[in-house]
Amino acid sequence: MVAVALPHGQFLVIGLFFLILGLILIGVARFWPSVGGPVVTSVAMAVVAPVARTIAPEPAAEQTGAVAALTHRLDWPTLIDPDAGYLDEGERRRIIDGLGLVGEPWCTEILVKAFEQEDDELRVAAIESLAQSQGDAVSPTLERAYASHVIAERYAAIDGASRRSDVPLLERGVRDTDATVALAAAYGLYRAGRRDLLTGALEDRDDARAAEIRRILPMLEA
């Protein structure tokens, strides 16, 4: 390149150089393939808040019939008073105990309903009161109570059978898997004067429950 001898000529040469370089870069930028998306010039930290996501429910499975909503009803007190409102557990317990003290056949009908509708301690109380009542439904209900998986209910049923000298139910009770229930049944047979049935029920048995009954029986005879 030939420089022109002018005052400050070196600056003119440098200016021409950058001018030509700029033109070249403009041309390259014009014909260079464009890249989609904005050019990132800076990066900043951002706080991302969690977004609640609505999940669409899955399609319901095919149903063969209507779905019934079951509710636990406690309407047995209305058999005494049709206008009876809500009664708490203490009030219902007093009624159940009172029906057992009266013991009339009409009490049995109410106690059977209480047995069917109540749970836990009140169900056991209904069984105990049934054992003190009269009526054809007492023995079948005691048998239903003895079929329970709850030990307290089975014990109450066997105790009721002992009070009523229900020998067939007592024979079943001697073979119960719970030692307390089995012992109560053995005592019931002893009270009913059926030592023969008790001896037969224990014959050829060497389990711990049978051994406990054999140990207790002499004490009952003393």
C-alpha positions as CSV (number, residue, x, y, z in Angstrom):
1,M,0.0,0.0,0.0
2,V,1.3,3.5,-1.0
3,A,0.9,6.0,1.7
4,V,0.0,9.6,0.8
5,A,2.4,12.1,2.3
6,L,0.0,14.3,4.1
7,P,0.1,15.8,7.6
8,H,-0.8,13.0,10.0
9,G,-0.8,10.5,7.0
10,Q,-0.3,7.6,9.2
11,F,-3.8,8.2,10.7
12,L,-5.4,8.3,7.2
13,V,-3.9,4.9,6.4
14,I,-5.2,3.4,9.7
15,G,-8.7,4.8,9.0
16,L,-8.8,3.4,5.5
17,F,-7.8,0.0,6.9
18,F,-10.6,-0.1,9.4
19,L,-13.1,1.2,6.8
20,I,-12.2,-1.7,4.4
21,L,-12.3,-4.2,7.3
22,G,-15.8,-3.0,8.3
23,L,-17.1,-3.3,4.8
24,I,-15.8,-6.8,4.6
25,L,-17.5,-7.8,7.9
26,I,-20.8,-6.2,6.8
27,G,-20.7,-8.3,3.7
28,V,-20.0,-11.5,5.5
29,A,-22.8,-10.8,8.0
30,R,-25.3,-10.2,5.3
31,F,-24.7,-13.4,3.4
32,W,-24.0,-15.7,6.5
33,P,-26.9,-18.1,7.3
34,S,-29.0,-16.8,10.1
35,V,-29.4,-18.8,13.3
36,G,-32.9,-18.9,14.8
37,G,-33.4,-17.6,18.3
38,P,-32.2,-14.5,20.1
39,V,-28.6,-14.0,21.0
40,V,-28.0,-14.5,24.7
41,T,-26.0,-11.6,26.0
42,S,-26.3,-12.2,29.7
43,V,-27.5,-14.8,32.2
44,A,-29.3,-13.9,35.5
45,M,-30.4,-16.1,38.4
46,A,-34.2,-16.7,38.6
47,V,-36.4,-18.1,41.3
48,V,-38.9,-20.5,39.8
49,A,-42.1,-21.0,41.8
50,P,-43.7,-24.4,41.8
51,V,-46.7,-24.6,39.6
52,A,-49.8,-26.6,40.7
53,R,-50.5,-29.2,38.1
54,T,-54.0,-30.4,37.5
55,I,-54.0,-34.1,36.7
56,A,-56.9,-35.2,34.6
57,P,-58.7,-38.1,36.1
58,E,-58.3,-41.5,34.6
59,P,-61.3,-42.9,32.8
60,A,-63.5,-44.8,35.3
61,A,-63.5,-48.5,35.1
62,E,-66.6,-50.2,33.8
63,Q,-69.0,-51.0,36.5
64,T,-71.5,-53.8,36.6
65,G,-73.9,-52.1,38.9
66,A,-74.6,-49.0,41.0
67,V,-72.2,-48.2,43.8
68,A,-74.0,-48.1,47.2
69,A,-72.7,-45.9,50.0
70,L,-73.0,-47.8,53.3
71,T,-73.6,-45.9,56.5
72,H,-73.4,-47.1,60.0
73,R,-76.9,-46.6,61.6
74,L,-77.6,-46.6,65.3
75,D,-81.4,-46.4,65.3
76,W,-82.1,-49.2,67.9
77,P,-83.0,-46.6,70.6
78,T,-86.0,-45.6,68.4
79,L,-87.5,-49.1,69.2
80,I,-88.0,-47.6,72.7
81,D,-88.8,-44.0,71.8
82,P,-89.5,-43.2,68.1
83,D,-88.6,-39.6,68.8
84,A,-85.3,-40.4,70.4
85,G,-82.6,-38.1,69.2
86,Y,-78.8,-38.5,69.3
87,L,-77.6,-40.5,72.3
88,D,-73.9,-40.6,73.3
89,E,-72.2,-43.8,74.3
90,G,-72.8,-43.3,78.0
91,E,-76.5,-42.9,77.5
92,R,-76.7,-45.9,75.2
93,R,-74.8,-48.0,77.7
94,R,-77.2,-47.2,80.5
95,I,-80.1,-48.2,78.3
96,I,-78.5,-51.5,77.4
97,D,-77.7,-52.3,81.0
98,G,-81.3,-51.3,82.1
99,L,-82.8,-53.6,79.4
100,G,-80.7,-56.5,80.9
101,L,-82.0,-55.8,84.3
102,V,-85.6,-55.8,83.1
103,G,-85.0,-59.0,81.0
104,E,-88.4,-59.2,79.4
105,P,-88.9,-60.7,75.9
106,W,-89.5,-57.2,74.5
107,C,-86.1,-56.2,75.8
108,T,-84.5,-59.0,73.9
109,E,-85.7,-57.6,70.5
110,I,-84.1,-54.3,71.3
111,L,-80.9,-55.8,72.6
112,V,-80.5,-57.9,69.4
113,K,-80.6,-54.7,67.4
114,A,-78.1,-53.1,69.7
115,F,-75.8,-56.1,69.3
116,E,-76.0,-55.8,65.5
117,Q,-75.5,-52.1,65.4
118,E,-73.0,-51.3,68.2
119,D,-69.3,-51.9,68.2
120,D,-66.6,-52.6,70.8
121,E,-67.6,-52.3,74.5
122,L,-71.3,-51.5,73.8
123,R,-71.6,-54.6,71.6
124,V,-70.1,-56.7,74.5
125,A,-72.6,-55.0,76.9
126,A,-75.5,-56.0,74.6
127,I,-74.3,-59.6,74.7
128,E,-74.1,-59.6,78.5
129,S,-77.6,-58.1,78.8
130,L,-79.0,-60.6,76.4
131,A,-77.8,-63.4,78.6
132,Q,-80.0,-62.0,81.4
133,S,-83.1,-61.7,79.2
134,Q,-85.8,-64.0,78.1
135,G,-86.9,-64.8,74.5
136,D,-86.4,-67.2,71.6
137,A,-83.8,-64.9,70.0
138,V,-81.3,-65.1,73.0
139,S,-79.6,-68.4,72.3
140,P,-79.2,-67.8,68.5
141,T,-77.8,-64.4,69.2
142,L,-75.3,-65.8,71.7
143,E,-74.2,-68.3,69.1
144,R,-73.7,-65.5,66.6
145,A,-71.6,-63.6,69.2
146,Y,-69.5,-66.7,69.9
147,A,-68.6,-66.8,66.1
148,S,-66.9,-63.4,66.5
149,H,-63.1,-63.0,66.1
150,V,-63.1,-60.7,69.1
151,I,-62.2,-62.5,72.3
152,A,-64.2,-60.2,74.6
153,E,-67.3,-61.0,72.5
154,R,-66.7,-64.8,72.6
155,Y,-66.1,-64.6,76.4
156,A,-69.4,-62.7,76.9
157,A,-71.2,-65.3,74.8
158,I,-69.8,-68.2,76.8
159,D,-70.5,-66.4,80.1
160,G,-74.0,-66.0,78.9
161,A,-74.2,-69.6,77.9
162,S,-73.0,-70.6,81.4
163,R,-75.7,-68.5,83.0
164,R,-78.3,-70.2,80.9
165,S,-76.8,-73.7,81.0
166,D,-76.5,-73.7,77.2
167,V,-74.6,-77.0,77.1
168,P,-74.0,-77.2,73.3
169,L,-72.5,-73.8,73.2
170,L,-70.4,-74.6,76.2
171,E,-69.1,-77.7,74.6
172,R,-67.9,-75.6,71.7
173,G,-66.3,-73.1,74.0
174,V,-64.1,-75.7,75.7
175,R,-62.2,-76.1,72.4
176,D,-61.8,-72.3,72.0
177,T,-58.3,-71.1,70.9
178,D,-58.2,-68.6,73.8
179,A,-57.4,-70.1,77.2
180,T,-59.7,-67.7,79.1
181,V,-62.7,-68.5,77.0
182,A,-62.0,-72.2,77.1
183,L,-61.7,-72.1,81.0
184,A,-65.0,-70.1,81.2
185,A,-66.7,-72.8,79.1
186,A,-65.3,-75.6,81.3
187,Y,-66.6,-73.8,84.4
188,G,-70.0,-73.5,82.7
189,L,-70.2,-77.2,82.1
190,Y,-69.1,-77.8,85.7
191,R,-71.9,-75.5,86.9
192,A,-74.4,-77.3,84.6
193,G,-73.5,-80.6,86.2
194,R,-72.0,-82.0,83.0
195,R,-68.7,-83.2,84.2
196,D,-69.0,-86.1,81.8
197,L,-69.1,-83.8,78.8
198,L,-66.1,-81.9,80.2
199,T,-64.1,-85.0,80.7
200,G,-64.9,-86.2,77.1
201,A,-64.0,-82.8,75.7
202,L,-60.5,-83.0,77.4
203,E,-59.9,-86.6,76.5
204,D,-56.8,-87.2,74.3
205,R,-55.9,-83.5,74.6
206,D,-52.4,-82.5,75.7
207,D,-52.4,-78.8,74.7
208,A,-51.8,-76.0,77.2
209,R,-55.5,-75.0,77.4
210,A,-56.5,-78.5,78.4
211,A,-53.7,-78.7,80.9
212,E,-54.9,-75.4,82.5
213,I,-58.5,-76.6,82.7
214,R,-57.3,-79.9,84.4
215,R,-55.3,-77.8,86.9
216,I,-58.2,-75.5,87.8
217,L,-61.0,-78.2,88.0
218,P,-59.9,-79.6,91.4
219,M,-60.0,-76.1,92.8
220,L,-63.7,-75.8,91.7
221,E,-64.5,-79.1,93.4
222,A,-62.9,-78.2,96.7
